Amino acid sequence: QVHLVESGGGLVQAGGSLRLSCVTSGSTFGNLPVGWFRQAPGKEREIVSAINWTGRSTYYADSVKGRFTISRDSAKNTVYLQMDSLKPEDTAVYYCAARLAGRNFYTNSTLYDLWGQGTQVTVSS
């Protein structure tokens, strides 16, 4: 059984940086498409970034483009989300998700099969 575990969240001042990690166990993560989503209080879950199975193709929401970077280290079964120039509006619970089939990146949350428990990111002004 595959499990996803996020880490790296926390409290940071505006303009600061955090790096989120998503580690999997129980399967080969290196060939699974992965996405990062976030959900702020009172708002729907939204796509932040996604990466395809090779890591060569990525997607970023307009709100994070140029500030966030998604990457993967297949040897470590880990996908990262480097978040720079953080803004208060980035405050949310961040989730990683994996899809058990496919080679592209995916932006629709309903296409993902596995979800982590989430990690809180709070950006103070």
C-alpha distance (Angstrom), angle and dihedral (degrees) to the residues before:
residue distance angle dihedral
Q1 . . .
V2 3.78 . .
H3 3.77 121.5 .
L4 3.78 129.3 -173.1
V5 3.79 121.6 -151.5
E6 3.79 123.7 -172.3
S7 3.77 124.6 -158.8
G8 3.78 139.7 164.6
G9 3.76 101.9 71.0
G10 3.77 123.2 131.8
L11 3.77 147.3 119.7
V12 3.79 118.2 -49.7
Q13 3.79 136.2 164.2
A14 3.77 120.9 -111.1
G15 3.78 110.1 -81.3
G16 3.78 92.4 30.3
S17 3.78 131.1 115.4
L18 3.77 139.6 -122.7
R19 3.77 132.7 179.7
L20 3.78 118.0 -146.2
S21 3.77 121.0 -158.0
C22 3.78 129.1 -158.6
V23 3.77 114.9 -164.3
T24 3.74 126.0 -174.4
S25 3.74 131.5 -158.0
G26 3.73 131.9 -170.6
S27 3.77 98.7 38.0
T28 3.74 144.4 37.9
F29 3.75 106.1 -76.9
G30 3.74 94.0 -178.7
N31 3.79 94.7 83.8
L32 3.79 100.4 40.7
P33 3.79 124.6 99.8
V34 3.81 109.6 -120.7
G35 3.76 133.8 -163.2
W36 3.78 136.0 -169.5
F37 3.79 117.1 -142.9
R38 3.78 132.7 177.1
Q39 3.76 136.9 -158.4
A40 3.78 124.5 -162.1
P41 3.82 122.0 -163.1
G42 3.77 110.9 -76.2
K43 3.79 93.1 7.1
E44 3.77 135.2 100.0
R45 3.78 122.4 -103.9
E46 3.79 110.5 -91.6
I47 3.76 136.6 -167.7
V48 3.78 115.2 -105.4
S49 3.77 103.6 173.0
A50 3.79 141.1 -21.6
I51 3.77 137.5 -164.4
N52 3.77 132.2 -160.2
W53 3.76 126.1 -126.5
T54 3.82 95.7 -89.0
G55 3.78 95.7 41.7
R56 3.78 91.0 -124.8
S57 3.79 95.4 105.9
T58 3.78 122.7 56.4
Y59 3.78 141.2 170.7
Y60 3.80 131.3 -152.9
A61 3.77 130.5 -171.8
D62 3.78 112.0 -119.4
S63 3.79 90.3 -114.7
V64 3.83 92.5 63.2
K65 3.78 102.2 29.4
G66 3.79 110.8 128.9
R67 3.81 92.6 16.0
F68 3.81 105.0 60.3
T69 3.80 128.5 54.0
I70 3.78 126.2 -165.2
S71 3.79 120.8 -158.1
R72 3.77 140.6 158.0
D73 3.78 137.4 -141.8
S74 3.77 105.4 -161.0
A75 3.79 92.9 -173.0
K76 3.79 88.9 60.9
N77 3.81 95.2 38.7
T78 3.79 87.6 -125.4
V79 3.77 137.2 131.6
Y80 3.79 118.6 -163.5
L81 3.78 135.0 -156.3
Q82 3.79 111.7 -160.4
M83 3.79 108.4 -161.4
D84 3.80 118.1 -165.7
S85 3.80 132.9 172.3
L86 3.78 89.5 24.2
K87 3.78 119.2 -160.6
P88 3.81 130.8 -157.9
E89 3.80 88.4 -110.3
D90 3.82 88.8 63.5
T91 3.80 88.4 69.8
A92 3.80 108.0 121.2
V93 3.76 145.2 105.0
Y94 3.79 107.3 -78.9
Y95 3.79 121.0 -147.1
C96 3.76 131.6 -171.6
A97 3.76 120.1 -149.5
A98 3.79 135.3 -172.5
R99 3.75 131.9 -154.0
L100 3.80 117.0 -144.5
A101 3.80 94.8 -147.1
G102 3.76 139.2 32.2
R103 3.77 136.0 55.4
N104 3.80 103.5 -126.3
F105 3.78 130.1 77.9
Y106 3.78 116.1 -97.1
T107 3.79 129.8 -150.1
N108 3.80 99.9 -176.1
S109 3.80 111.4 92.0
T110 3.80 91.8 -149.6
L111 3.80 90.1 66.4
Y112 3.80 93.2 64.0
D113 3.78 121.1 92.4
L114 3.80 104.0 -169.2
W115 3.79 130.5 45.1
G116 3.76 135.0 -172.7
Q117 3.77 124.1 -133.8
G118 3.80 94.2 -104.5
T119 3.78 134.8 -115.1
Q120 3.80 125.4 -126.3
V121 3.78 119.6 -120.7
T122 3.79 116.5 -171.3
V123 3.79 121.5 -177.2
S124 3.79 116.4 -167.7
S125 3.79 122.9 -153.9
